[in-house]
């Protein structure tokens, strides 16, 4: 039998990322017996609670009101209330609101406890077949193409496995950028984890766009990308992008000077050589030299 939630505690409760059967018995008990549930989207959480037959009161807590909500919630905790924090799906605070509240509760000397469970990051890592002993979680990559390519280029020499989220309306462009920047590096794309149409594939980054575009259904849903880390000599092993590949991806967005500087650092190429190559590539692009 699961114990009731202790009073005066902020509970961080993981909820399903798709399959409602993944909610633990302990999580259901905490949600049912808490005095209030702080939810990223109360309408979304209400569907889960209705499914479980739970009638606990909810209030919204999202990025726009988190700091304002913290003060009254802390007062309720001091008064002995039990509060559960949930996000729309998965483990709260992982690319979701909540860390400001948790920090404020801890600063107030109050107790924070976890009810662990589903997490898309860990789920994708576990099925990727890529090294999981060390990894870096990037959250969502930048939405703008130039910023996204720049960030990917900055990560190309990272030796740890990379994990990031992506949305359905950006996945096609994101995968194209992955191919340009990471070349033959292995990437696992996982979509709709734990849901009816769950699907995953592992292939070289340069081939991922072709796989994705082969079926219109493959661009639907929520995505996690797991990218193999760089070896000690990325270029020599053929697992990472060449100078030409990096410049082809970066010049249209950053201009010759910034692209050359970044590509030279990432490929250990002399700056003058990288700049000369960038100039030759920039002739066919309309992007200004914004260095």
Backbone as CSV, one residue per row, in Angstrom:
resi,resn,N_x,N_y,N_z,CA_x,CA_y,CA_z,C_x,C_y,C_z
1,UNK,0.852,-1.196,0.000,0.000,0.000,0.000,0.888,1.246,0.000
2,UNK,0.506,2.259,-0.812,1.300,3.464,-0.928,0.955,4.453,0.169
3,UNK,1.985,5.041,0.790,1.759,6.020,1.843,1.143,7.293,1.281
4,UNK,0.350,7.968,2.111,-0.206,9.265,1.731,0.910,10.300,1.723
5,UNK,0.767,11.354,0.912,1.802,12.383,0.861,1.933,13.117,2.193
6,UNK,3.168,13.374,2.592,3.413,14.073,3.850,3.007,15.541,3.737
7,UNK,2.561,16.156,4.841,2.174,17.572,4.807,3.395,18.482,4.690
8,UNK,3.179,19.670,4.137,4.244,20.649,4.035,5.316,20.286,3.036
9,UNK,4.976,19.468,2.042,5.961,19.003,1.060,5.511,19.390,-0.347
10,UNK,6.454,19.868,-1.138,6.220,20.064,-2.567,6.652,18.789,-3.277
11,UNK,5.706,18.119,-3.924,5.969,16.864,-4.614,6.137,17.127,-6.109
12,UNK,7.251,16.674,-6.671,7.487,16.791,-8.111,7.076,15.458,-8.727
13,UNK,5.950,15.459,-9.428,5.315,14.210,-9.853,5.434,14.035,-11.363
14,UNK,6.085,12.956,-11.783,6.179,12.628,-13.206,4.877,12.003,-13.685
15,UNK,4.414,12.419,-14.848,3.186,11.888,-15.438,3.492,11.296,-16.811
16,UNK,2.593,10.511,-17.379,2.884,9.834,-18.648,3.223,10.787,-19.789
17,UNK,4.099,10.327,-20.691,4.417,11.091,-21.900,3.536,10.648,-23.066
18,UNK,2.684,9.680,-22.828,1.782,9.221,-23.871,0.848,8.143,-23.360
19,UNK,1.406,7.049,-22.920,0.612,5.910,-22.447,0.212,6.128,-20.990
20,UNK,-1.078,6.249,-20.742,-1.556,6.540,-19.389,-1.249,5.416,-18.410
21,UNK,-0.991,4.217,-18.937,-0.638,3.099,-18.069,0.711,3.254,-17.403
22,UNK,1.496,4.247,-17.832,2.826,4.459,-17.255,2.798,5.251,-15.952
23,UNK,1.639,5.769,-15.546,1.571,6.492,-14.274,1.696,5.495,-13.132
24,UNK,2.595,5.775,-12.195,2.808,4.850,-11.086,1.685,4.947,-10.060
25,UNK,1.541,3.882,-9.281,0.550,3.870,-8.200,0.840,4.980,-7.197
26,UNK,2.117,5.164,-6.894,2.505,6.214,-5.944,2.135,7.596,-6.477
27,UNK,2.375,7.837,-7.769,2.031,9.128,-8.356,0.533,9.382,-8.268
28,UNK,-0.261,8.361,-8.554,-1.713,8.512,-8.488,-2.167,8.847,-7.063
29,UNK,-1.537,8.216,-6.075,-1.896,8.477,-4.678,-1.562,9.907,-4.285
30,UNK,-0.374,10.366,-4.660,0.027,11.739,-4.321,-0.905,12.748,-4.979
31,UNK,-1.243,12.526,-6.245,-2.134,13.449,-6.943,-3.528,13.453,-6.310
32,UNK,-3.993,12.291,-5.885,-5.336,12.189,-5.306,-5.420,12.827,-3.930
33,UNK,-4.336,12.747,-3.154,-4.394,13.183,-1.761,-3.708,14.516,-1.497
34,UNK,-3.101,15.106,-2.520,-2.521,16.435,-2.352,-3.636,17.452,-2.129
35,UNK,-3.294,18.555,-1.484,-4.280,19.620,-1.274,-4.519,20.409,-2.551
36,UNK,-3.489,20.515,-3.376,-3.627,21.227,-4.647,-2.570,20.703,-5.614
37,UNK,-2.889,20.743,-6.904,-1.945,20.351,-7.950,-1.620,21.589,-8.776
38,UNK,-0.345,21.951,-8.826,0.115,23.040,-9.678,0.472,22.447,-11.030
39,UNK,-0.227,22.882,-12.083,-0.108,22.267,-13.397,0.279,23.291,-14.454
40,UNK,1.094,22.850,-15.393,1.506,23.725,-16.498,0.286,24.187,-17.298
41,UNK,-0.610,23.266,-17.602,-1.867,23.577,-18.289,-2.963,22.793,-17.572
42,UNK,-3.801,23.482,-16.841,-4.801,22.797,-16.026,-5.792,21.995,-16.874
43,UNK,-6.065,22.462,-18.087,-7.000,21.729,-18.961,-6.408,20.384,-19.360
44,UNK,-5.108,20.384,-19.674,-4.431,19.146,-20.056,-4.389,18.183,-18.865
45,UNK,-4.034,18.702,-17.694,-3.943,17.860,-16.503,-5.303,17.328,-16.093
46,UNK,-6.352,18.119,-16.308,-7.701,17.673,-15.927,-8.098,16.404,-16.692
47,UNK,-7.649,16.280,-17.946,-7.970,15.074,-18.708,-7.353,13.841,-18.057
48,UNK,-6.109,13.995,-17.557,-5.461,12.887,-16.855,-6.191,12.582,-15.553
49,UNK,-6.524,13.625,-14.796,-7.203,13.420,-13.513,-8.586,12.797,-13.707
50,UNK,-9.300,13.240,-14.733,-10.623,12.659,-15.000,-10.499,11.172,-15.330
51,UNK,-9.457,10.828,-16.080,-9.224,9.424,-16.425,-9.001,8.581,-15.168
52,UNK,-8.330,9.191,-14.186,-8.007,8.480,-12.944,-9.111,8.587,-11.895
53,UNK,-10.119,9.417,-12.150,-11.166,9.635,-11.153,-10.683,10.468,-9.985
54,UNK,-9.720,11.361,-10.227,-9.155,12.218,-9.175,-9.770,13.608,-9.277
55,UNK,-10.139,14.178,-8.121,-10.843,15.459,-8.113,-10.081,16.560,-7.368
56,UNK,-8.784,16.398,-7.200,-7.972,17.407,-6.518,-8.018,18.729,-7.279
57,UNK,-8.086,19.815,-6.543,-8.108,21.150,-7.150,-6.780,21.425,-7.864
58,UNK,-6.873,22.088,-9.012,-5.662,22.449,-9.752,-5.551,23.964,-9.879
59,UNK,-4.324,24.422,-10.043,-4.078,25.825,-10.394,-2.935,25.866,-11.398
60,UNK,-2.915,26.888,-12.213,-1.910,26.962,-13.275,-0.578,27.458,-12.742
61,UNK,0.482,26.883,-13.259,1.832,27.356,-12.965,2.647,27.164,-14.235
62,UNK,2.948,28.276,-14.893,3.692,28.226,-16.153,4.752,29.309,-16.155
63,UNK,5.475,29.420,-17.258,6.630,30.321,-17.290,6.260,31.784,-17.055
64,UNK,5.017,32.163,-17.332,4.627,33.566,-17.200,4.142,33.931,-15.796
65,UNK,3.777,32.940,-14.973,3.255,33.287,-13.644,3.987,32.568,-12.507
66,UNK,5.064,31.858,-12.854,5.718,31.006,-11.858,6.220,31.786,-10.652
67,UNK,6.884,32.906,-10.886,7.421,33.675,-9.765,6.299,34.225,-8.888
68,UNK,5.214,34.670,-9.507,4.091,35.205,-8.731,3.404,34.111,-7.926
69,UNK,3.318,32.919,-8.484,2.673,31.807,-7.794,3.499,31.299,-6.614
70,UNK,4.806,31.474,-6.674,5.683,30.872,-5.665,5.349,31.343,-4.252
71,UNK,5.099,32.621,-4.083,4.878,33.172,-2.735,3.661,32.545,-2.051
72,UNK,2.475,32.563,-2.678,1.328,31.942,-1.998,1.463,30.429,-1.835
73,UNK,2.134,29.767,-2.754,2.322,28.323,-2.609,3.234,28.011,-1.424
74,UNK,4.265,28.820,-1.236,5.160,28.624,-0.095,4.400,28.843,1.212
75,UNK,3.525,29.828,1.234,2.731,30.060,2.436,1.831,28.860,2.737
76,UNK,1.289,28.261,1.695,0.451,27.079,1.903,1.286,25.906,2.431
77,UNK,2.499,25.765,1.916,3.385,24.706,2.414,3.712,24.937,3.886
78,UNK,3.985,26.179,4.243,4.281,26.502,5.643,3.094,26.178,6.544
79,UNK,1.895,26.267,5.969,0.698,25.954,6.736,0.393,24.461,6.784
80,UNK,1.262,23.659,6.184,1.090,22.211,6.246,0.447,21.581,5.031
81,UNK,0.215,22.355,3.979,-0.416,21.804,2.785,0.554,20.886,2.031
82,UNK,-0.015,19.938,1.326,0.757,19.072,0.429,0.455,19.514,-0.998
83,UNK,1.487,19.880,-1.751,1.316,20.413,-3.104,2.043,19.518,-4.099
84,UNK,1.358,19.161,-5.165,1.969,18.368,-6.238,2.197,19.269,-7.448
85,UNK,3.371,19.166,-8.046,3.699,19.916,-9.260,3.793,18.938,-10.426
86,UNK,3.052,19.216,-11.499,3.115,18.377,-12.698,3.309,19.265,-13.919
87,UNK,3.876,18.674,-14.972,3.931,19.349,-16.268,2.911,18.685,-17.180
88,UNK,2.840,19.118,-18.419,1.873,18.522,-19.340,2.160,17.042,-19.579
89,UNK,3.432,16.676,-19.569,3.820,15.281,-19.786,5.239,15.067,-19.299
90,UNK,5.487,13.888,-18.724,6.838,13.548,-18.298,7.220,14.133,-16.957
91,UNK,8.516,14.260,-16.746,9.050,14.750,-15.477,9.090,16.272,-15.466
92,UNK,8.466,16.920,-14.494,8.477,18.385,-14.426,9.896,18.949,-14.397
93,UNK,10.022,20.179,-14.893,11.265,20.944,-14.937,12.191,20.557,-16.092
94,UNK,11.957,19.421,-16.767,12.814,19.032,-17.890,12.259,19.696,-19.142
95,UNK,12.826,20.851,-19.492,12.308,21.712,-20.564,10.877,22.159,-20.273
96,UNK,10.548,22.259,-19.007,9.231,22.705,-18.571,9.392,23.626,-17.364
97,UNK,8.362,24.400,-17.027,8.447,25.309,-15.878,8.620,24.548,-14.564
98,UNK,9.041,25.273,-13.528,9.082,24.697,-12.193,10.335,24.949,-11.398
99,UNK,11.463,25.216,-12.075,12.695,25.310,-11.280,12.703,26.543,-10.383
100,UNK,12.046,27.619,-10.802,11.988,28.806,-9.945,11.204,28.512,-8.672
101,UNK,10.123,27.767,-8.812,9.342,27.393,-7.625,10.154,26.491,-6.716
102,UNK,10.790,25.482,-7.278,11.585,24.561,-6.469,12.694,25.314,-5.746
103,UNK,13.374,26.231,-6.450,14.443,27.014,-5.823,13.906,27.852,-4.678
104,UNK,12.743,28.466,-4.876,12.157,29.309,-3.834,11.736,28.476,-2.626
105,UNK,11.175,27.283,-2.871,10.772,26.407,-1.770,11.990,25.974,-0.967
106,UNK,13.056,25.629,-1.642,14.284,25.222,-0.937,14.879,26.399,-0.165
107,UNK,14.867,27.576,-0.784,15.403,28.758,-0.098,14.592,29.067,1.159
108,UNK,13.316,28.723,1.128,12.457,28.942,2.297,12.656,27.883,3.370
109,UNK,13.510,26.900,3.094,13.793,25.866,4.079,12.744,24.777,4.141
110,UNK,11.937,24.671,3.093,10.878,23.670,3.054,11.308,22.449,2.239
111,UNK,10.491,21.411,2.263,10.884,20.119,1.704,10.359,19.932,0.277
112,UNK,11.238,19.420,-0.590,10.858,19.038,-1.949,11.175,17.551,-2.105
113,UNK,10.197,16.788,-2.574,10.419,15.360,-2.806,9.951,14.973,-4.204
114,UNK,10.509,13.892,-4.716,10.211,13.474,-6.077,9.384,12.200,-6.127
115,UNK,8.505,12.149,-7.103,7.812,10.916,-7.468,8.231,10.639,-8.911
116,UNK,9.327,9.908,-9.101,9.906,9.768,-10.441,9.037,8.919,-11.359
117,UNK,9.323,9.058,-12.642,8.549,8.309,-13.622,8.990,8.641,-15.030
118,UNK,8.054,8.706,-15.977,8.403,8.877,-17.390,9.206,10.134,-17.674
119,UNK,10.144,10.003,-18.611,10.936,11.122,-19.112,11.321,10.804,-20.545
120,UNK,10.971,11.684,-21.477,11.264,11.432,-22.889,12.764,11.362,-23.145
121,UNK,13.547,12.142,-22.396,15.004,12.114,-22.566,15.551,10.719,-22.301
122,UNK,15.221,10.176,-21.142,15.733,8.863,-20.746,15.152,7.765,-21.633
123,UNK,13.870,7.901,-21.984,13.245,6.894,-22.833,13.947,6.798,-24.181
124,UNK,14.244,7.943,-24.786,14.912,7.943,-26.091,16.336,7.412,-25.986
125,UNK,17.045,7.807,-24.950,18.405,7.294,-24.747,18.405,5.775,-24.630
126,UNK,17.426,5.235,-23.930,17.415,3.805,-23.636,17.213,2.950,-24.878
127,UNK,16.604,3.510,-25.920,16.366,2.727,-27.129,17.287,3.099,-28.279
128,UNK,18.186,4.058,-28.054,18.998,4.587,-29.158,20.125,3.665,-29.596
129,UNK,20.658,2.870,-28.668,21.843,2.082,-28.989,23.115,2.906,-29.001
130,UNK,23.026,4.168,-28.590,24.191,5.054,-28.497,24.667,5.109,-27.043
131,UNK,25.921,5.496,-26.813,26.453,5.510,-25.448,25.596,6.343,-24.498
132,UNK,25.319,5.785,-23.324,24.453,6.462,-22.352,25.150,6.736,-21.027
133,UNK,26.453,6.389,-20.939,27.149,6.602,-19.672,27.360,8.086,-19.386
134,UNK,27.444,8.879,-20.443,27.536,10.337,-20.303,26.730,10.947,-21.441
135,UNK,25.897,11.945,-21.129,25.145,12.598,-22.190,24.860,14.051,-21.814
136,UNK,24.524,14.839,-22.832,24.214,16.253,-22.660,22.804,16.491,-23.181
137,UNK,21.950,17.083,-22.364,20.592,17.392,-22.790,20.520,18.852,-23.204
138,UNK,20.136,19.103,-24.456,20.086,20.454,-25.003,18.693,21.061,-24.987
139,UNK,17.685,20.306,-24.549,16.324,20.832,-24.599,15.900,21.050,-26.043
140,UNK,15.167,22.119,-26.304,14.788,22.458,-27.670,15.885,23.290,-28.314
141,UNK,16.264,22.943,-29.520,17.231,23.733,-30.263,16.605,25.066,-30.657
142,UNK,17.410,26.092,-30.973,16.847,27.380,-31.381,15.887,27.236,-32.559
143,UNK,14.837,28.029,-32.552,13.818,27.937,-33.603,14.287,28.545,-34.921
144,UNK,15.072,29.612,-34.860,15.519,30.274,-36.091,16.647,29.475,-36.741
145,UNK,16.603,29.306,-38.067,17.585,28.460,-38.752,19.040,28.843,-38.489
146,UNK,19.343,30.126,-38.552,20.725,30.551,-38.342,21.224,30.222,-36.956
147,UNK,20.395,30.519,-35.953,20.776,30.232,-34.565,20.884,28.734,-34.335
148,UNK,20.008,27.975,-34.967,20.049,26.514,-34.800,21.340,25.940,-35.398
149,UNK,21.684,26.363,-36.609,22.904,25.854,-37.246,24.154,26.255,-36.457
150,UNK,24.132,27.466,-35.940,25.270,27.910,-35.147,25.411,27.053,-33.896
151,UNK,24.279,26.771,-33.230,24.345,25.959,-32.014,24.807,24.544,-32.323
152,UNK,24.321,23.958,-33.403,24.752,22.618,-33.788,26.247,22.604,-34.106
153,UNK,26.706,23.641,-34.773,28.138,23.711,-35.090,28.976,23.812,-33.823
154,UNK,28.475,24.516,-32.824,29.183,24.628,-31.554,29.239,23.289,-30.817
155,UNK,28.262,22.426,-31.084,28.177,21.137,-30.398,28.898,20.016,-31.129
156,UNK,29.431,20.286,-32.313,29.957,19.208,-33.152,31.166,18.509,-32.532
157,UNK,31.897,19.190,-31.686,33.070,18.571,-31.064,32.769,18.007,-29.671
158,UNK,31.512,18.029,-29.242,31.116,17.499,-27.932,31.245,15.970,-27.930
159,UNK,32.081,15.398,-27.036,32.286,13.950,-27.055,31.147,13.139,-26.438
160,UNK,30.295,13.775,-25.656,29.195,13.050,-25.028,28.000,12.950,-25.975
161,UNK,27.173,11.942,-25.781,25.946,11.801,-26.556,25.060,13.021,-26.316
162,UNK,24.482,13.546,-27.372,23.619,14.719,-27.302,22.157,14.304,-27.402
163,UNK,21.295,14.951,-26.633,19.858,14.690,-26.705,19.143,16.031,-26.807
164,UNK,18.190,16.133,-27.735,17.414,17.363,-27.851,15.988,17.038,-28.269
165,UNK,15.107,17.981,-28.027,13.711,17.865,-28.433,13.496,18.662,-29.718
166,UNK,12.470,18.283,-30.478,12.082,19.089,-31.629,10.592,18.932,-31.882
167,UNK,9.999,19.959,-32.451,8.562,19.956,-32.728,8.287,19.503,-34.153
168,UNK,7.048,19.141,-34.423,6.695,18.616,-35.744,6.843,19.660,-36.846
169,UNK,6.598,20.932,-36.546,6.668,21.933,-37.605,8.091,22.416,-37.889
170,UNK,9.074,21.941,-37.111,10.470,22.294,-37.395,11.348,21.084,-37.690
171,UNK,10.807,19.882,-37.541,11.655,18.699,-37.604,12.334,18.540,-38.963
172,UNK,11.650,18.843,-40.061,12.237,18.665,-41.387,13.467,19.545,-41.564
173,UNK,13.348,20.812,-41.202,14.481,21.724,-41.337,15.595,21.385,-40.347
174,UNK,15.215,20.959,-39.168,16.214,20.595,-38.165,17.041,19.402,-38.634
175,UNK,16.383,18.394,-39.185,17.081,17.201,-39.661,18.011,17.541,-40.815
176,UNK,17.593,18.446,-41.671,18.475,18.877,-42.762,19.735,19.539,-42.206
177,UNK,19.571,20.352,-41.170,20.728,20.990,-40.539,21.629,19.961,-39.855
178,UNK,21.025,18.956,-39.240,21.822,17.894,-38.619,22.702,17.210,-39.651
179,UNK,22.126,16.931,-40.825,22.899,16.285,-41.865,24.058,17.130,-42.339
180,UNK,23.811,18.449,-42.466,24.869,19.346,-42.937,25.994,19.485,-41.924
181,UNK,25.646,19.482,-40.650,26.649,19.743,-39.611,27.323,18.467,-39.106
182,UNK,26.555,17.379,-38.954,27.102,16.177,-38.326,27.496,15.076,-39.309
183,UNK,27.159,15.247,-40.571,27.639,14.310,-41.580,27.255,12.864,-41.325
184,UNK,28.263,12.002,-41.128,28.042,10.567,-40.943,27.881,10.161,-39.482
185,UNK,27.772,11.131,-38.594,27.563,10.822,-37.175,26.214,10.117,-36.985
186,UNK,26.142,9.054,-36.170,24.861,8.363,-35.972,23.879,9.206,-35.175
187,UNK,22.622,9.171,-35.606,21.542,9.895,-34.932,20.345,8.956,-34.800
188,UNK,19.748,8.945,-33.615,18.472,8.245,-33.427,17.362,9.277,-33.360
189,UNK,16.371,9.121,-34.224,15.167,9.936,-34.167,14.066,9.069,-33.572
190,UNK,13.475,9.550,-32.477,12.364,8.837,-31.837,11.152,9.751,-31.836
191,UNK,10.022,9.235,-32.287,8.793,10.041,-32.328,7.657,9.318,-31.621
192,UNK,6.796,10.124,-30.990,5.591,9.609,-30.351,5.899,8.490,-29.352
193,UNK,6.905,8.695,-28.525,7.308,7.678,-27.554,6.143,7.276,-26.647
194,UNK,5.965,5.984,-26.481,4.938,5.300,-25.669,3.533,5.416,-26.244
195,UNK,3.372,6.110,-27.376,2.051,6.265,-27.974,1.811,5.181,-29.027
196,UNK,0.636,5.172,-29.582,0.234,4.121,-30.520,1.165,4.028,-31.721
197,UNK,1.597,5.183,-32.223,2.421,5.187,-33.437,3.887,5.463,-33.128
198,UNK,4.357,5.006,-31.989,5.772,5.171,-31.644,6.663,4.608,-32.755
199,UNK,7.720,5.337,-33.056,8.624,4.927,-34.122,10.008,5.490,-33.836
200,UNK,11.045,4.735,-34.177,12.411,5.240,-34.018,13.290,4.637,-35.090
201,UNK,14.341,5.361,-35.425,15.304,4.903,-36.424,16.668,5.462,-36.054
202,UNK,17.708,4.690,-36.334,19.079,5.169,-36.157,19.788,5.069,-37.501
203,UNK,20.383,6.179,-37.923,21.104,6.198,-39.193,22.068,7.385,-39.188
204,UNK,22.984,7.482,-40.167,23.859,8.656,-40.230,23.040,9.939,-40.368
205,UNK,23.514,11.009,-39.770,22.792,12.282,-39.810,22.481,12.709,-41.235
206,UNK,23.425,12.467,-42.156,23.252,12.891,-43.537,22.140,12.127,-44.252
207,UNK,21.723,10.981,-43.714,20.676,10.176,-44.353,19.319,10.320,-43.675
208,UNK,19.276,11.058,-42.592,18.045,11.132,-41.799,16.933,11.871,-42.537
209,UNK,17.280,12.924,-43.278,16.263,13.688,-44.012,15.561,12.807,-45.040
210,UNK,16.321,11.968,-45.725,15.718,11.081,-46.722,14.732,10.116,-46.068
211,UNK,15.107,9.561,-44.923,14.206,8.664,-44.206,12.943,9.398,-43.759
212,UNK,13.115,10.587,-43.228,11.987,11.347,-42.700,11.005,11.703,-43.810
213,UNK,11.519,12.088,-44.962,10.671,12.560,-46.045,10.054,11.436,-46.877
214,UNK,10.427,10.202,-46.592,9.899,9.073,-47.354,8.446,8.755,-47.008
215,UNK,7.961,9.268,-45.879,6.594,8.984,-45.436,6.070,10.220,-44.701
216,UNK,4.963,10.765,-45.175,4.423,11.990,-44.574,4.083,11.808,-43.105
217,UNK,3.772,10.589,-42.683,3.427,10.345,-41.281,4.635,10.504,-40.360
218,UNK,5.838,10.386,-40.921,7.033,10.440,-40.084,7.356,11.832,-39.560
219,UNK,6.719,12.857,-40.092,6.971,14.215,-39.612,5.915,14.652,-38.599
220,UNK,5.073,13.728,-38.170,4.024,14.059,-37.213,4.428,13.652,-35.801
221,UNK,3.938,14.413,-34.819,4.142,14.030,-33.429,5.209,14.834,-32.717
222,UNK,5.694,14.267,-31.629,6.722,14.901,-30.804,8.009,14.098,-30.953
223,UNK,9.127,14.795,-31.059,10.381,14.160,-31.432,11.466,14.332,-30.377
224,UNK,12.289,13.282,-30.244,13.529,13.357,-29.483,14.641,12.905,-30.426
225,UNK,15.718,13.665,-30.463,16.879,13.342,-31.289,18.054,13.003,-30.381
226,UNK,18.678,11.859,-30.622,19.843,11.420,-29.857,21.008,11.329,-30.840
227,UNK,22.054,12.110,-30.584,23.158,12.270,-31.537,24.441,11.723,-30.932
228,UNK,25.099,10.859,-31.673,26.354,10.287,-31.198,27.405,11.350,-30.961
229,UNK,28.202,11.195,-29.911,29.236,12.164,-29.583,30.426,12.087,-30.522
230,UNK,31.237,13.132,-30.491,32.427,13.195,-31.340,33.511,12.269,-30.806
231,UNK,34.259,11.663,-31.721,35.435,10.907,-31.315,36.583,11.879,-31.074
232,UNK,37.726,11.369,-30.651,38.855,12.255,-30.337,39.310,13.037,-31.553
233,UNK,39.200,12.423,-32.727,39.576,13.113,-33.963,38.405,12.979,-34.924
234,UNK,37.449,13.866,-34.775,36.194,13.738,-35.491,36.371,13.707,-36.999
235,UNK,37.141,14.624,-37.550,37.294,14.683,-38.999,37.985,13.443,-39.547
236,UNK,39.015,12.977,-38.859,39.785,11.854,-39.364,38.967,10.573,-39.395
237,UNK,38.024,10.415,-38.502,37.217,9.199,-38.473,36.043,9.255,-39.428
238,UNK,35.793,10.424,-39.986,34.676,10.562,-40.899,33.332,10.661,-40.206
239,UNK,33.329,10.840,-38.883,32.069,10.893,-38.150,31.510,12.299,-38.034
240,UNK,32.293,13.297,-38.399,31.831,14.664,-38.248,31.971,15.424,-39.549
241,UNK,31.519,16.680,-39.591,31.537,17.450,-40.825,32.925,17.952,-41.170
242,UNK,33.179,18.082,-42.453,34.415,18.674,-42.922,34.291,20.188,-42.858
243,UNK,35.375,20.873,-43.141,35.348,22.339,-43.198,34.324,22.796,-44.225
244,UNK,34.319,22.153,-45.392,33.379,22.542,-46.441,31.929,22.364,-46.001
245,UNK,31.640,21.256,-45.322,30.270,21.000,-44.869,29.819,22.036,-43.847
246,UNK,30.700,22.347,-42.899,30.357,23.348,-41.902,30.116,24.716,-42.538
247,UNK,30.992,25.106,-43.437,30.841,26.415,-44.077,29.588,26.468,-44.937
248,UNK,29.276,25.370,-45.621,28.068,25.343,-46.446,26.820,25.555,-45.595
249,UNK,26.852,25.056,-44.362,25.710,25.214,-43.461,25.682,26.588,-42.804
250,UNK,26.864,27.151,-42.520,26.931,28.365,-41.709,26.977,29.659,-42.509
251,UNK,27.614,29.653,-43.663,27.784,30.891,-44.427,26.452,31.561,-44.769
252,UNK,25.437,30.816,-45.253,24.180,31.495,-45.596,23.506,32.188,-44.420
253,UNK,23.796,31.724,-43.206,23.125,32.280,-42.036,23.967,33.313,-41.299
254,UNK,25.286,33.105,-41.273,26.150,33.945,-40.437,27.019,34.911,-41.221
255,UNK,27.144,34.713,-42.546,28.091,35.506,-43.305,29.486,34.901,-43.250
256,UNK,30.385,35.371,-44.101,31.683,34.724,-44.256,32.573,34.816,-43.018
257,UNK,32.664,35.976,-42.397,33.606,36.148,-41.295,33.232,35.313,-40.071
258,UNK,31.979,35.418,-39.640,31.563,34.659,-38.459,31.587,33.164,-38.742
259,UNK,31.124,32.770,-39.930,31.122,31.352,-40.279,32.537,30.803,-40.322
260,UNK,33.444,31.553,-40.923,34.832,31.098,-41.036,35.489,30.976,-39.666
261,UNK,35.241,31.929,-38.807,35.829,31.909,-37.469,35.362,30.685,-36.688
262,UNK,34.042,30.415,-36.737,33.490,29.280,-36.004,33.958,27.956,-36.610
263,UNK,33.929,27.847,-37.940,34.339,26.607,-38.598,35.825,26.334,-38.396
264,UNK,36.637,27.376,-38.396,38.072,27.198,-38.182,38.341,26.634,-36.792
265,UNK,37.626,27.151,-35.807,37.825,26.670,-34.434,37.384,25.218,-34.289
266,UNK,36.256,24.876,-34.905,35.706,23.530,-34.750,36.474,22.464,-35.514
267,UNK,37.149,22.857,-36.593,37.886,21.879,-37.402,39.396,22.023,-37.267
268,UNK,39.827,22.911,-36.380,41.267,23.138,-36.176,41.950,23.506,-37.491
269,UNK,41.316,24.410,-38.233,41.832,24.891,-39.512,42.350,26.311,-39.332
270,UNK,43.433,26.669,-39.980,43.902,28.063,-39.912,42.801,29.034,-40.337
271,UNK,42.693,30.146,-39.627,41.611,31.088,-39.886,41.639,31.634,-41.313
272,UNK,42.825,31.915,-41.831,42.920,32.460,-43.187,42.413,31.456,-44.217
273,UNK,42.747,30.191,-44.001,42.293,29.148,-44.921,40.773,29.006,-44.872
274,UNK,40.224,29.029,-43.666,38.776,28.911,-43.522,38.068,30.113,-44.133
275,UNK,38.639,31.302,-43.949,38.007,32.502,-44.505,38.037,32.483,-46.028
276,UNK,39.151,32.041,-46.599,39.243,31.962,-48.060,38.198,31.003,-48.617
277,UNK,38.021,29.885,-47.942,37.016,28.916,-48.380,35.610,29.498,-48.228
278,UNK,35.380,30.230,-47.131,34.071,30.838,-46.902,33.745,31.870,-47.977
279,UNK,34.729,32.642,-48.367,34.521,33.651,-49.419,34.125,32.981,-50.723
280,UNK,34.805,31.870,-51.040,34.486,31.188,-52.291,33.077,30.592,-52.263
281,UNK,32.637,30.133,-51.075,31.304,29.568,-50.963,30.211,30.633,-50.931
282,UNK,30.537,31.823,-50.418,29.528,32.840,-50.213,29.045,33.477,-51.518
283,UNK,29.768,33.259,-52.608,29.403,33.886,-53.879,28.005,33.486,-54.325
284,UNK,27.608,32.267,-53.960,26.298,31.784,-54.404,25.178,32.049,-53.418
285,UNK,25.467,32.795,-52.334,24.438,33.041,-51.310,24.152,34.537,-51.207
286,UNK,22.961,34.829,-50.771,22.560,36.238,-50.635,22.847,36.798,-49.252
287,UNK,23.276,35.953,-48.337,23.500,36.410,-46.963,24.609,37.443,-46.922
288,UNK,24.460,38.506,-46.164,25.502,39.537,-46.103,26.689,39.068,-45.279
289,UNK,27.816,39.695,-45.505,28.981,39.449,-44.667,28.791,40.259,-43.397
290,UNK,28.200,39.626,-42.392,27.821,40.352,-41.175,28.834,40.179,-40.064
291,UNK,30.089,40.051,-40.461,31.116,39.874,-39.437,31.494,41.158,-38.797
